[in-house]
């Protein structure tokens, strides 16, 4: 895949925006499931569904961006990609499973879920598949984890495995094995799982497509204008005019057009959600995809920026988003033990705060240590 000419670089506002979306997605999933567990309101699926959609969409976007960026390094191979993904996913997963093993052992020991086989299958990320073993303990939301993991691996292998020019048989052998696992995972073990799961795969692929579009726009701008510059070895581009004193004067027409487009798309998406109450409706999904694309164009190619304080808060909340996804169902379910002692609304807010604190604690020794863990594993095994 050396022929890929990848020149796109996320601007700081764009990167911060993606941190924000990841944080919002995690909180939406937690709030949605919390509303369903504690308050038992029908709007629960709207929050949780939208959050999960955003997770899949930005996952495809960020994984592909990271991969294509690192492919500029001649020595970047699948083993590096695997270590990167392992360092991101497995530390919080392992810590969360240990937490569930202890925490659920105090109150949730349903043998259907709290058993060694479920623990092993969840650790291997083959739970909730055609193999028929559910996720361990009370972590019902963990059904989606295998979808993420095996999609990462097959995408990385397709892109990087092609570098095995003299070992094509190995490439196709591994690809066949991964494809078989992908079928097991996306088929699920609940009736009609395949159809709904394929919608998530579509979202993931559309996230990759957004990156290709942004890269194409960047290359076109570099070719057609004199704006593209080399600074400290990094290509920088913007739909802006460069003045004599080195400052940018943005195209107001473009900025206003993007704003109007985002307002229109948000209105259409909201109307669709209110009318049909189906966050997994294919038209709603496509509206969200286009809205994200417009939002990234706005962040990337105008003078939009966040304040330093806002950036700090966004990155902090985003830094434990995966840990929050892993433990929120357990903590909200646990707090239901106090439902007879507290008002439901008060219980919800206490449970929400407790959930975020637990997630932050888990992230402190896992997710927030990603760079250190990744560097150690790369030095050790790559």
C-alpha atoms as one frame of an Amber mdcrd trajectory, in Angstrom:
protein
   0.000   0.000   0.000   2.979   2.295  -0.403   1.184   3.953  -3.290  -1.198
   5.722  -0.919  -0.326   9.401  -0.964  -1.563  10.527   2.412  -1.025  14.230
   3.026  -3.889  15.115   5.346  -3.081  16.318   8.878  -5.715  16.901  11.525
  -5.539  20.464  12.796  -5.553  21.070  16.542  -9.230  22.186  16.511 -10.157
  19.052  14.541  -8.286  16.799  16.966  -9.943  18.499  19.920 -13.334  18.119
  18.236 -12.782  14.379  17.862 -11.808  14.172  21.538 -15.063  15.984  22.278
 -17.140  13.615  20.143 -15.535  10.588  21.799 -16.246  12.010  25.248 -19.847
  12.848  24.315 -20.352   9.396  22.782 -19.193   7.654  25.972 -21.323   9.874
  28.198 -24.358   9.378  25.927 -24.029   5.593  26.147 -23.666   5.786  29.928
 -26.573   8.215  30.323 -28.762   6.185  27.977 -28.192   2.923  29.807 -28.463
   4.732  33.139 -31.854   6.158  32.176 -32.972   2.706  31.089 -31.766   0.976
  34.254 -32.682   3.555  36.898 -35.466   5.707  35.431 -36.847   3.180  32.921
 -37.742   5.865  30.381 -38.187   5.054  26.660 -35.739   7.789  25.602 -32.904
   5.624  26.936 -32.276   3.981  23.563 -31.998   7.368  21.840 -29.029   8.405
  23.977 -27.315   5.018  24.044 -27.932   4.402  20.340 -26.571   7.771  19.251
 -23.527   7.337  21.485 -22.717   3.921  20.041 -23.165   5.245  16.498 -20.670
   8.020  17.175 -18.214   5.507  18.622 -18.265   3.408  15.449 -18.062   6.418
  13.155 -15.096   8.112  14.822 -13.442   4.731  15.333 -13.241   4.163  11.586
 -12.094   7.723  11.102  -9.364   7.683  13.760  -8.067   4.169  13.091  -7.661
   4.862   9.381  -6.132   8.295  10.000  -3.636   6.864  12.481  -2.763   3.968
  10.182  -2.280   6.022   7.022  -0.248   8.618   8.930   2.085   5.990  10.398
   2.455   4.268   7.034   4.666   7.176   6.038   7.260   5.389   8.144   8.803
   2.753   5.890   9.227   0.269   8.733   5.609   0.409   9.930   4.180  -3.109
   9.747   1.149  -5.011  10.969   2.933  -5.957  14.202   3.280  -2.261  15.034
  -0.397  -1.709  14.263  -1.372  -4.703  16.421   0.677  -3.414  19.351  -0.886
   0.050  18.962  -4.400  -1.415  19.057  -3.577  -3.861  21.851  -2.139  -1.046
  23.983  -5.293   0.992  23.483  -7.878  -1.758  24.065  -6.483  -4.421  26.344
  -5.148  -2.573  29.417  -8.557  -1.005  30.260 -10.302  -4.242  29.234  -8.161
  -6.370  31.567  -8.501  -3.954  34.489 -12.258  -3.693  33.907 -12.646  -7.481
  33.831 -10.761  -7.778  37.114 -13.038  -5.079  38.529 -16.094  -7.000  37.321
 -14.738 -10.265  38.709 -14.496  -8.742  42.183 -17.401  -6.293  42.077 -19.947
  -8.606  40.462 -18.841 -11.347  42.818 -20.372  -9.314  45.652 -23.842  -9.044
  44.166 -24.224 -10.408  40.615 -23.347 -14.087  40.307 -25.853 -15.265  37.711
 -24.173 -18.476  36.446 -25.262 -17.720  32.876 -22.915 -14.723  32.793 -20.641
 -15.059  35.818 -18.591 -18.087  34.798 -15.019 -18.858  33.643 -15.983 -19.413
  29.999 -17.664 -16.004  29.715 -14.610 -14.406  31.321 -12.231 -16.061  28.835
 -14.424 -15.320  25.808 -14.761 -11.665  26.826 -11.006 -11.430  27.353 -10.439
 -12.858  23.867 -13.140 -10.561  22.467 -15.205 -13.382  20.979 -18.160 -12.961
  23.330 -21.722 -12.507  22.041 -20.951 -14.209  18.731 -22.244 -17.297  16.958
 -20.212 -19.265  19.505 -23.063 -18.541  21.912 -21.190 -17.246  24.962 -22.379
 -13.951  26.460 -20.149 -11.212  27.869 -18.880 -11.727  31.391 -20.818 -10.565
  34.424 -23.075  -7.540  34.314 -21.241  -5.924  31.373 -24.094  -6.277  28.911
 -22.744  -3.442  26.742 -19.606  -5.502  26.024 -21.405  -7.208  23.125 -20.051
  -4.470  20.834 -16.370  -4.900  21.744 -15.694  -7.824  19.352 -17.169  -5.759
  16.503 -14.613  -3.022  17.131 -11.632  -5.307  17.702 -11.969  -7.666  14.752
 -12.860  -4.810  12.394  -9.627  -3.086  13.473  -7.595  -6.200  12.803  -9.001
  -7.093   9.395  -8.692  -3.468   8.231  -5.092  -3.261   9.432  -4.251  -6.599
   7.850  -5.792  -5.682   4.481  -3.834  -2.419   4.380  -0.522  -3.571   5.883
  -0.540  -7.273   5.028  -0.138  -6.429   1.360   3.433  -5.431   2.202   4.210
  -9.160   2.402   5.088  -9.220  -1.295   6.994 -12.501  -1.091   4.520 -14.191
   1.260   1.160 -13.732  -0.412   0.011 -17.139   0.825   0.411 -15.926   4.418
  -1.548 -12.784   3.625  -4.508 -14.716   2.213  -4.366 -17.372   4.946  -4.552
 -14.776   7.729  -7.153 -12.781   5.806  -9.341 -15.880   5.497  -9.066 -16.567
   9.236  -9.902 -12.968  10.119 -12.796 -12.923   7.672 -14.188 -16.106   9.239
 -13.947 -14.530  12.702 -15.583 -11.368  11.398 -18.560 -13.396  10.160 -18.866
 -15.093  13.574 -18.704 -11.741  15.334 -21.095  -9.787  13.127 -23.624 -12.624
  13.014 -23.985 -12.334  16.786 -25.956 -14.858  18.774 -29.284 -13.044  18.892
 -31.766 -13.301  16.035 -31.386 -10.543  13.408 -28.017  -9.475  14.879 -26.323
  -9.562  11.479 -28.532  -6.876   9.914 -28.141  -4.420  12.794 -24.423  -5.118
  13.193 -23.791  -4.515   9.501 -25.135  -0.994  10.015 -22.325  -0.428  12.512
 -19.819  -1.804  10.017 -21.190   0.644   7.441 -20.657   3.501   9.900 -17.091
   2.362  10.502 -16.360   2.215   6.775 -17.917   5.655   6.264 -15.535   6.977
   8.923 -12.670   5.688   6.759 -14.312   7.276   3.713 -14.368  10.671   5.463
 -10.592  10.437   5.902 -10.161   9.645   2.199 -12.319  12.656   1.311 -10.338
  14.971   3.581  -7.093  13.656   2.137  -8.367  14.250  -1.407  -9.363  17.808
  -0.515  -5.927  18.401   0.991  -4.112  17.109  -2.096  -6.343  19.177  -4.380
  -5.657  22.319  -2.357  -1.930  21.664  -2.341  -1.969  21.304  -6.087  -4.252
  24.211  -6.950  -3.179  26.887  -4.495  -0.055  28.354  -3.019  -1.420  28.037
   0.501   0.171  24.649   1.272   3.382  25.173   3.180   6.009  23.012   4.814
   6.564  23.886   8.461   8.810  21.783  10.696   8.383  18.915   8.251   4.582
  18.839   8.568   2.258  19.756   5.730  -0.181  22.490   6.701  -3.108  23.576
   4.544  -6.260  25.648   4.973  -9.048  27.206   2.925  -7.775  30.616   3.902
  -5.866  33.472   2.340  -2.365  34.251   3.603  -1.746  37.960   4.117   1.591
  39.720   3.932   2.093  39.763   7.704   1.664  35.986   7.905  -1.832  35.953
   9.389  -4.862  34.207   7.915  -8.001  35.888   6.639 -10.656  33.184   6.272
 -13.182  32.886   3.514 -16.346  34.014   5.260 -18.488  32.580   2.478 -17.142
  29.095   3.147 -17.524  29.435   6.910 -21.118  30.609   6.618 -21.961  27.877
   4.098 -20.623  25.207   6.448 -22.554  26.695   9.355 -25.796  26.709   7.380
 -25.134  23.173   6.217 -24.591  21.969   9.787 -27.756  23.680  11.027 -29.751
  22.102   8.196 -28.307  18.633   8.839 -28.861  18.890  12.600 -32.462  19.958
  12.010 -33.085  17.056   9.629 -31.437  14.571  11.993 -33.414  15.834  14.987
 -36.690  15.684  13.059 -35.909  12.133  11.959 -35.100  11.104  15.532 -38.231
  12.702  16.994 -40.515  11.275  14.309 -39.222   7.712  14.169 -37.331   7.352
  17.489 -34.928   4.962  15.782 -31.271   5.944  16.328 -30.218   3.030  14.113
 -32.349   4.187  11.180 -30.139   4.188   8.095 -31.202   7.701   7.013 -30.489
   9.104  10.463 -27.069   7.451  10.387 -26.235   8.993   7.023 -27.292  12.440
   8.241 -24.949  12.076  11.224 -22.095  10.998   8.934 -22.539  14.023   6.660
 -22.897  16.299   9.684 -19.598  15.029  11.097 -17.930  15.609   7.730 -19.189
  19.203   7.616 -18.114  19.750  11.226 -14.588  18.525  10.487 -14.399  20.744
   7.407 -15.404  23.669   9.598 -12.830  22.826  12.284 -10.095  22.033   9.779
 -10.418  24.790   7.222 -11.579  27.882   9.121 -10.082  29.850  11.993 -12.338
  28.095  14.513 -10.570  27.109  17.731 -11.197  26.169  21.357  -9.959  28.044
  24.393  -7.077  26.496  26.348  -9.391  25.726  29.254 -11.932  24.042  26.975
  -9.197  21.909  25.372  -7.977  20.785  28.772 -11.462  19.827  29.967 -12.324
  18.008  26.732  -9.108  15.973  26.705  -9.569  15.059  30.365 -13.138  13.791
  29.924 -12.140  11.973  26.744  -9.175  10.311  28.457 -11.401   7.825  30.294
 -14.121   7.362  27.660 -13.331   3.712  26.882 -13.128   2.825  30.578 -16.495
   4.499  31.054 -17.945   2.389  28.273 -16.572  -0.772  29.885 -17.918  -0.290
  33.419 -20.987   1.958  33.275 -23.570  -0.811  32.949 -22.131  -2.556  35.997
 -22.053   0.522  38.208 -25.553   1.684  37.276 -26.909  -1.822  37.859 -25.153
  -1.993  41.228 -26.643   1.319  42.333 -30.107  -0.160  41.825 -29.540  -1.988
  45.110 -30.329   1.373  46.740 -33.518   2.041  44.769 -35.724   1.628  47.847
 -33.699   4.148  49.848 -33.431   6.989  47.346 -35.611   8.918  44.924 -35.030
   7.584  41.386 -33.881  10.925  39.974 -31.448  11.463  42.841 -30.283   7.877
  42.491 -29.612   8.427  38.786 -27.355  11.437  39.386 -25.499   9.731  42.226
 -25.027   6.645  40.046 -23.831   8.805  37.150 -21.205  10.500  39.338 -20.158
   7.161  40.848 -19.834   5.646  37.362 -17.557   8.433  36.152 -15.371   8.165
  39.256 -14.975   4.403  38.857 -14.157   4.818  35.153 -11.600   7.511  35.953
  -9.976   5.245  38.536  -9.716   2.371  36.053  -8.404   4.683  33.332  -5.741
   6.060  35.676  -3.901   2.719  35.601  -4.791   1.673  32.064  -6.347   3.925
  29.434  -4.544   7.090  30.543  -1.245   5.165  30.470  -1.609   4.284  26.793
   1.535   6.045  25.570   3.764   4.434  28.200   2.297   0.974  27.617   2.507
   1.335  23.845   6.124   2.529  23.948   7.111  -0.324  26.267   5.481  -2.994
  24.085   6.943  -1.549  20.884  10.437  -1.566  22.391   9.908  -5.085  23.718
   8.288  -6.811  20.742   8.759  -4.662  17.652
